[in-house]
Amino acid sequence: MKKIIASRAASIALQLIVMAIASAAAALLPLLLPELYTPLRVILQWIMLPLLGGVTAGVASRAGVSHYLSWLPPPLIVSAVPWLIVGYPLRPGVMLLCCLISMIGASTGEVLRRRAA
């Protein structure tokens, strides 16, 4: 039982750390490299953040975390971390896309976990 709880806690911690680092990079790198603002913004915010949210939600769900809970941290972190670092959140569409992809990743992880069992 302790091993299962540790596995779930490790997957949630991994999800939080990965999404916080990616969100911080998406908020800071366009400010540090203004000449690459548009391609960097598109790649980091619209492609990388939602995909990382879906993958981390799937991993957490596959580790045994409820799929109803594993999709919540990615969109929350995507909206909160840039706000805390630079003073304004990313575009709302980025958070909504991350929310959708995280839901898909969490449900996929749940299906894969049930198939393995």
N, C-alpha and C positions, 0 to 999 in steps of 0.2 A: 504494500500500500504506500509506503514512504517513497518507493522508487517511482510509482505512478505520479504522485504529487510533485516530486522533484522534476520529473520530465515535463509536466504541465507548466510548472513555474519557470523552468528553463526556456520553454518555447515562448511563453509570454514575455519573459525578459529579453529574449532574442528579438522578438517582434518590436518591442518598445525601443530597443537600442538601434536597430536597423532603420526604423522609420524616423527616429529623432535625428540620426546622422544624415539621412537622405533629405529630410525636410530642411535641416540647417544648411546643407549644401545648396539646395534649390533656392533658399532665400539669400545666401551670401555670395555665391559665385557670380551671379549677374551683376552684383554691386562691385565686386572686385575686378571683373573683366567686362567693362561696359561696351567694348567694341564687339564682343561676341554675345551681346544681350539677347537678341532674338533667337538664334539657333540654340543657345544654351538654355534659355527659358523653355523653349518647346521641348527639348530633349529631357531636361530634368523634371519639369513640372507636369507636362502632359503625357509623357511616356514612362519615365522611370518611377515616379512616385506611385501611380496607380498599379503598375506591374509589381513593384515591391510590396505594396499593400495586399495585393491578391496572393502573392506567393507566401508572405508571412502569415496571412490569415489561414491559408491552406495548411501550412506547416503546423500552426497552433491547433487547428481543428483536427488534423491527423494525429497529433500527440494526445488528444483526448479532451481538449478544452471544448466547451459547448460551442457549436457553430453560431449560436445566437449571440455569444459574447466575443468570439474571436474576430469578427469583422469590425467591431467598434473602435479599437485603438488606432488603426491606420488613418481613417478620416479625421479623428480627433487630434492626432498628433500633427497631421498635415495642416490643420487650421491653427493649432495652438503654438507650435514651435516657431514658425516664422513671425508670428505676432509678438512673441516674447523676445525674439532676437532683434528684429529690425523695426518693430513697432507697427507693422501692418500685416494682415494675413495675405496669403496668396489669393489668386482669383477664386471665386466661388465654384466655378466649373471644375477646377482641379480637385477640390474637395468632393464634389458630387461624383466625378468620374472615379476617384479613389474609393468612394463609398460603394459604388456599383461593382467595381472590379473586386473589392474586398469581400462583398457578399457572394460573388461567384466563386472566389477562391475558397471561402469558408465552407460553402456547400459542397464544393468538389472534394475538399479534404474530409468532410464528413462521409461522403459516399465512399471514398477510398478506404476510410477507416472501417466502415461497416462491411465492405467487401473483404477486407483482410481478416475480419473476425469471423 
